[in-house]
Amino acid sequence: MLAGEPYLAWDEELLSARVRCRHTLKKLNDSIPNTPEWKEAQEALIPNRKGNLYLEPRFAATMEKTFT
């Protein structure tokens, strides 16, 4: 990847990041717009953003393992 290492999709660090992302997406999808929970979820997904942001939920992330 960035360090020139091979991409291992099921690496513990990457798997953990995907699980955190799914939790954040669930929080965003289950919250009401313009509430603190909704704003926290947006900030978690797109930190350090500039200007206004509006995300219209229903978001999903998959973690399917494919074999070739």
Residue, then its C-alpha position, 0 to 999 in steps of 0.5 A: m500500500l502506501a509503504g510499498e507493502p502488499y494489500l492484505a484485505w483481512d489484515e487485523e488493522l484494516l478489518s478493525a477499520r472496516v468494522r469501525c466504519r460500519h458502526t459509524l455508518k449505522k449510527l449515521n443511518d439510524s440518527i435524525p438529521n441535524t442532531p448531535e448523533w448525526k453530526e458526530a457520525q458525519e465528523a467521524l466519517i469525514p474528519n477535518r472537513k471544511g464548510n458545510l456537509y450534508l450526507e443523505p443516509r442510507f449508507a452501507a459497507t460490505m465485508e464480503k470475502t472473495f476468492t479467486 
